[in-house]
Amino acid sequence: MSQHIPERIAIVGAGIGGCALGALLQRGGYNVRLFEQAPGFARVGAGIHLSPNLMRVMRFLSVDILALSFGQEPAAFVNRRGDTGALLYRLPLGNAANEVFGAPFVTLKRGDLHAALLSGLTPDSIAWGKRLVGLEPRGDAIELRFADQSSVRADIVIGADGLKSRVREALIGYERPTFSGQVAFRGAYPKALLGNLPVDDLTKWWCDDTFVLSYWLDNAREQFYFAAMTPQLEWPTDASSLPGDVHEMIGIFTGYHADVRHMLEHAPRDSVTKWALFERPANFIFGEDRVALIGDACHPMRPFMSQGAAMALEDAVVLLRALSGTTGFGAACAAYAAHRRERLALIHQVSSANTFMRGPTDPTWVFGYDALSDRPDSLPILQHVSRVPRWEVA
Ligand SMILES: Cc1cc2nc3c(=O)[nH]c(=O)nc-3n(C[C@H](O)[C@H](O)[C@H](O)COP(=O)(O)OP(=O)(O)OC[C@H]3O[C@@H](n4cnc5c(N)ncnc54)[C@H](O)[C@@H]3O)c2cc1C
């Protein structure tokens, strides 16, 4: 392989991490193409938090304003006992998020986050309907083979293809992700169905081995969202989610405060899905000479700190910095791994323990983190510059 800037970088997966990495690499002058199995963009998924460490990357890509226009900046992150509703810890957000952590905190639909990130890519960067089935070395290049029998060659391949990554499989063989023994019921519905129930912008209601998280999905506080986590012994299918049974959900959370029961009981039947929570152990595989992994392809974890997307964006930034600060992709990949391993292991561990913000907490190590400029000094710093998004996504 050439020891200079790679000619052709192929990113497999145009989800949250893939789109962010594509836009970042394009800003760095790289020749990037994304290959996505979906036939086109669709606003899929439920709610998601954009914590300040993630929003800092969005700002660098000039897609933060679009995300802010879709989403809600909660006034505070309120933590309560699930049974009595007693306040455990209230972290002021809103303007305070900017002042304390240097960027906003936003809640919104995953599809809106995806749309905002897509707007940062050069038009026609993505080849849709391309499901990767294999990678083969071909001299100095790598051949990507797709389910539609087509193939393409690239100098570098980056797997941003999520939990069941085929790129990871090509590197180390198939390993089934581990079912964590926990599931989450997720639902969204219009504010009108809540009636007169007063709700905080963002609340986590805690009990011993269950919790319920609720927030708004939009700027106008019209769409209400909840995720209700509970242990479950087995997950009977390969699918990540199934239709949720509202009666089953209500039965599980029956010991919760009346406000929580109200939120769950008012969810329309067809609005609830049940998600299996998968993970992999923290001995992350980051990649090697010509192939790297980011996001869930590298480090799927339980979503209890709401940091999965944030970690994918931080990965993308550090990989770009490593590429800019080293010679040859193998060295860049090693620098990327060295820089990410410790933080990811800690986030993975705290996510598994599900202790983050259960009581008085200083979250600066998570929310105040700046992937654009964090040490080591050997990696170049990326400067904030504003730029107009190049592609309006409907
Ligand atoms: C219940 C729940 C709640 C969560 N809440 C939050 C939150 O509040 N905040 C947060 O930061 N994170 C949250 N997360 C985690 C977050 O959604 C993920 O960590 C994040 O989407 C990972 O981004 P990614 O780019 O790695 O993967 P994805 O966004 O999943 O993208 C992977 C892409 O690869 C494509 N792909 C897969 N296989 C192939 C293939 N063979 N060929 C081509 N393309 C392929 C997929 O179609 C997809 O587009 C939550 C997760 C769950 C389960």
The ligand as a Gaussian input file, in Angstrom:
#p B3LYP/6-31G(d) Opt

LIG

0 1
 C      -32.311000       1.683000      23.086000
 C      -31.119000       2.486000      22.589000
 C      -31.021000       3.839000      22.918000
 C      -29.915000       4.575000      22.511000
 N      -29.829000       5.905000      22.875000
 C      -28.726000       6.606000      22.533000
 C      -28.588000       7.992000      22.894000
 O      -29.495000       8.586000      23.501000
 N      -27.439000       8.652000      22.546000
 C      -26.414000       8.028000      21.858000
 O      -25.377000       8.674000      21.596000
 N      -26.544000       6.734000      21.471000
 C      -27.666000       6.009000      21.790000
 N      -27.792000       4.717000      21.390000
 C      -26.710000       4.089000      20.616000
 C      -26.663000       4.583000      19.182000
 O      -27.900000       4.458000      18.518000
 C      -25.607000       3.779000      18.422000
 O      -24.496000       3.606000      19.246000
 C      -25.203000       4.527000      17.158000
 O      -26.262000       4.597000      16.228000
 C      -24.022000       3.819000      16.509000
 O      -23.697000       4.422000      15.288000
 P      -22.994000       3.553000      14.175000
 O      -22.746000       4.457000      13.019000
 O      -21.880000       2.785000      14.744000
 O      -24.088000       2.483000      13.769000
 P      -25.542000       2.714000      13.008000
 O      -25.957000       4.106000      13.250000
 O      -26.312000       1.587000      13.493000
 O      -25.136000       2.594000      11.503000
 C      -24.700000       1.370000      10.915000
 C      -25.043000       1.460000       9.433000
 O      -24.405000       0.396000       8.752000
 C      -25.320000      -0.172000       7.818000
 N      -24.889000      -1.542000       7.577000
 C      -24.926000      -2.582000       8.444000
 N      -24.421000      -3.689000       7.868000
 C      -24.077000      -3.343000       6.593000
 C      -23.504000      -4.061000       5.503000
 N      -23.202000      -5.378000       5.594000
 N      -23.259000      -3.400000       4.345000
 C      -23.561000      -2.071000       4.226000
 N      -24.126000      -1.341000       5.235000
 C      -24.368000      -1.985000       6.405000
 C      -26.661000      -0.050000       8.526000
 O      -27.748000      -0.144000       7.612000
 C      -26.538000       1.320000       9.162000
 O      -26.965000       2.360000       8.309000
 C      -28.887000       3.961000      21.748000
 C      -29.008000       2.617000      21.374000
 C      -30.116000       1.869000      21.777000
 C      -30.226000       0.416000      21.369000

